């Protein structure tokens, strides 16, 4: 399969889907929606698995992954967030396809209109930032030497 020069994958977790989907809106303000294939997963933990499959497909220049990992009081959400972000970085390092994380991990989140509004707006901004980072990163990557010799 050949790499489409302008294709991006966007993976979003379905926990807090109404908020997380706002990242896709922001992403598509910078990168046209027709250049973005969207994939949904149940939660944040599945993001790295799907990101790896998409990276290995050879179809995408970059992958964005979005999730909202909140402290539900049952376990420490930092462990989940660390595993997810670490997994996404590992995918990028292993495959050479950049993965841009839009994973937010607030310490204080309540399912209220106020917090939903704040985090929805924040996800739009983070989606834009991820798209801008993708464009900048790919421009930088295109300037790197194709082969580097070690002596």
Secondary structure, 3 states (H helix, E strand, C coil): CCCCCCCEEEEEECCCHHHHHHHHHHHHHHCCHHHEEEEEECCHHHHHHHHHHHHHHCCCCEEEEEEECCCCCCCCHHHHHHHHHHHHHHHHHHHCCEEEEEEECCCCCCCCHHHHHHHHHHHHHHHHHHHHHHHHHHHHHHHCCCCCCCC
